[in-house]
Amino acid sequence: MVKYKRITAYMIFGILTTVVNVAAYYVCYQILRVPNVYSTIAAWCIAVVFAFLTNKPFVFESRDWKGLTVISEAARFFGCRALTGVLEVVLMYLLVDMLSLQGTVMKILTNIAVIILNYIAGRYFVFDR
């Protein structure tokens, strides 16, 4: 039961994180006309902060907010997310800049792979140690 609760919570907050990511990308890329790669990086930064603040208590039920615990978890969380962030930037560069596919649509599609990899990282390397 706990397993399904965690997966359900991750799905909910994963969707919300994706919405934050795509919305930030859209604002940067479509409205502000920031180049694709920079828009992807800015959106990633905003989404990762949102994801950490929601995943820690609501998905992985890590309730310890003491300085060293938060620093340790944040370092692992951001480190794992950096790896998938690089994957996302590379995919967005290839799909949007090189293949000229629609940016917002590609952002949504690349996030599917990233969400799966981020769950695995959060589950096994960040919060459940």
Backbone torsions as a table, in degrees:
resi	resn	phi	psi	omega
1	MET	NA	-42.3	179.0
2	VAL	-61.8	-38.1	179.3
3	LYS	-58.0	-46.6	-178.2
4	TYR	-72.0	-33.5	176.4
5	LYS	-61.5	-45.4	-179.7
6	ARG	-64.7	-44.3	-179.4
7	ILE	-65.1	-41.2	177.8
8	THR	-62.4	-45.6	178.4
9	ALA	-62.6	-41.3	179.3
10	TYR	-63.9	-39.6	178.5
11	MET	-62.4	-45.3	-179.6
12	ILE	-62.2	-51.1	-178.2
13	PHE	-74.4	-24.6	173.2
14	GLY	-66.4	-41.2	176.6
15	ILE	-64.5	-45.1	178.8
16	LEU	-62.7	-40.2	177.8
17	THR	-64.7	-39.7	177.4
18	THR	-64.0	-41.2	176.8
19	VAL	-60.9	-45.6	177.5
20	VAL	-60.0	-46.2	-178.9
21	ASN	-61.1	-51.1	-177.5
22	VAL	-66.9	-40.6	179.6
23	ALA	-64.0	-44.0	178.7
24	ALA	-64.2	-41.6	177.2
25	TYR	-61.8	-46.9	-178.9
26	TYR	-58.2	-47.0	-180.0
27	VAL	-60.8	-47.9	-179.2
28	CYS	-65.0	-49.1	-171.4
29	TYR	-80.8	-48.3	-174.0
30	GLN	-84.5	-39.9	-174.4
31	ILE	-92.1	-50.8	-177.3
32	LEU	-84.8	-11.5	178.7
33	ARG	61.8	34.6	173.6
34	VAL	-75.2	138.7	-179.7
35	PRO	-54.7	152.5	-174.3
36	ASN	-49.3	-53.8	-175.8
37	VAL	-62.7	-42.7	178.9
38	TYR	-67.3	-36.6	176.0
39	SER	-64.9	-40.4	178.1
40	THR	-63.0	-43.5	179.9
41	ILE	-66.1	-44.3	179.1
42	ALA	-61.9	-45.4	179.9
43	ALA	-63.9	-39.4	178.3
44	TRP	-60.8	-46.5	-179.0
45	CYS	-59.4	-47.1	179.9
46	ILE	-63.1	-45.0	-177.8
47	ALA	-66.3	-37.6	-178.4
48	VAL	-68.2	-40.1	176.4
49	VAL	-62.6	-45.9	177.6
50	PHE	-59.3	-44.3	-178.0
51	ALA	-63.7	-42.6	179.8
52	PHE	-62.6	-46.3	-176.8
53	LEU	-67.4	-22.5	177.8
54	THR	-98.8	-38.8	-178.6
55	ASN	-67.3	-40.3	-177.3
56	LYS	-54.9	-58.2	-176.8
57	PRO	-84.3	-36.9	-169.0
58	PHE	-93.2	-28.9	-179.0
59	VAL	-97.5	-54.4	-174.4
60	PHE	-98.4	1.6	174.1
61	GLU	51.0	41.6	174.8
62	SER	-89.6	108.6	-172.4
63	ARG	-101.4	-1.2	-177.8
64	ASP	-84.3	111.0	-179.1
65	TRP	-105.3	18.7	176.2
66	LYS	-67.6	148.5	-174.1
67	GLY	-47.7	-52.2	-176.7
68	LEU	-67.1	-36.4	178.4
69	THR	-65.6	-47.6	-179.6
70	VAL	-62.2	-43.2	179.6
71	ILE	-62.5	-44.3	-179.9
72	SER	-64.0	-48.7	179.3
73	GLU	-64.8	-42.6	-179.1
74	ALA	-63.5	-41.0	179.4
75	ALA	-61.6	-45.5	178.8
76	ARG	-67.4	-42.5	-178.5
77	PHE	-61.4	-52.4	-178.1
78	PHE	-68.1	-32.5	176.3
79	GLY	-63.5	-47.3	177.3
80	CYS	-64.3	-43.0	179.9
81	ARG	-66.0	-30.5	177.8
82	ALA	-62.2	-38.7	179.1
83	LEU	-63.3	-46.7	178.9
84	THR	-73.3	-25.5	175.7
85	GLY	-65.4	-40.0	176.6
86	VAL	-63.2	-43.7	176.6
87	LEU	-57.4	-44.8	-179.7
88	GLU	-63.1	-44.3	180.0
89	VAL	-63.0	-44.1	179.9
90	VAL	-62.5	-47.3	178.9
91	LEU	-60.6	-43.9	-179.9
92	MET	-64.4	-39.6	177.5
93	TYR	-61.5	-48.2	-178.9
94	LEU	-64.2	-46.8	-173.9
95	LEU	-74.8	-39.3	-175.3
96	VAL	-93.9	-53.0	-175.7
97	ASP	-76.2	-39.1	-176.6
98	MET	-88.4	-41.7	-177.0
99	LEU	-98.9	-4.2	177.6
100	SER	58.7	35.0	175.9
101	LEU	-83.8	160.7	-175.5
102	GLN	-65.4	125.6	-171.9
103	GLY	-58.9	-51.5	-175.8
104	THR	-66.3	-38.7	178.0
105	VAL	-64.7	-44.4	179.3
106	MET	-65.6	-34.2	177.7
107	LYS	-61.7	-43.9	179.0
108	ILE	-63.8	-45.9	-177.7
109	LEU	-66.4	-41.1	179.5
110	THR	-66.9	-27.8	-179.8
111	ASN	-68.4	-22.0	178.1
112	ILE	-62.6	-50.3	178.5
113	ALA	-64.7	-40.6	-178.4
114	VAL	-64.3	-41.0	179.9
115	ILE	-60.6	-44.6	-179.7
116	ILE	-63.0	-47.5	179.2
117	LEU	-64.1	-36.9	179.4
118	ASN	-67.8	-36.0	177.3
119	TYR	-63.5	-46.6	-179.9
120	ILE	-59.2	-44.6	179.7
121	ALA	-64.2	-45.5	-179.7
122	GLY	-64.0	-40.4	-177.0
123	ARG	-69.2	-42.5	-171.8
124	TYR	-104.2	-18.9	-174.8
125	PHE	-120.5	-17.6	-172.9
126	VAL	-107.0	-64.1	-169.9
127	PHE	-98.0	-30.4	-177.7
128	ASP	-100.7	75.3	-177.8
129	ARG	-104.2	NA	NA
